[in-house]
Amino acid sequence: MGYKSQHKATLTDSHAPVEKVGSNSTHLEVKRLRSKYAVLLAAAIVFLAASARGQETNGPQGPEVATGAGAASDTNAANNPVNPQLTIDLQNYVMPSPAGYPGSVGDQGLFRVSVPMDLFGLHQFVRTILPINTPVSTQSGPTAGVGDLTVYDLVLSKVHGITIGVGPLIAAPTARSEAYGSGKWQAGAAGIVIKPFNWGLLGVLINYQHSFSGNSSSPVGQVTTAQPIAHYNFHHGFYLRSTGVWTFNSFTHVQYIPLGFGAGKVWKRSNGDIVNFYIEPQYSVYHTGVASPKWQIFAGATFKFPLGKR
């Protein structure tokens, strides 16, 4: 399964700062540079994933993260964000009528690539997140654009059956404009605690990031997110899920606490590949700030591949 990382990305689509007005030439140059950054970073992601895909079967395995037997174990593996497999997530959030924009719809797509590694004798899990945002705040109408790219590296350990991970986070200002991202470089930390059971998963994923450099006209701020993770397994790969991301964003003074309730289905192929489809409506029991969502619909597909030769 993929998660909003916890967040959704550095900034959510309709919660990003409003684009500032400047000279057309300056804005065009900034857009070109950010597009180049996004292309280079995306190429690096693909190279990293391909390298991991081609490792031997005795490559990085990491701590055990799935328990149970048969379908229950497969469902846990599919939904555990740090299961030691090459993972690709394609996800989307639809936010109808966010605060201050009645009748409008915000949208954010997420492309995630996650790779387990053994480096310096440590089990690590590197996740890269590239958002595609469609803000409701753009004056010319909803148009999609790349947001800020986020990378974090979790160093994993296992204590009494509980997987614990913590590590650094970096966010690059690759956004199309300040309507789509922060306009700032950001740094921080990510952490996860997760426990698998025969019946499902319980855990929490927390991210913190703070701006430190970038466009001087962009606001300084920070984003803190906490994502409770709860899954309940049924037979044949079906399961219930709740993974709403609690977001506290000082860039845009937006805060919201969504509670989700959804379902999904997992398939495991004979070669070990796992496919996971899911949908989860989420209702914000608390929300404040312009463009904060009261309702959102989260849906996605996650693909997991064992490392090593096939």
Summary of the structure (lengths in Angstrom):
residues: 310
radius of gyration: 18.9
end to end distance: 22.3
largest distance: 61.1
contacts: 1156
relative contact order: 0.21
helix: 15%
strand: 49%
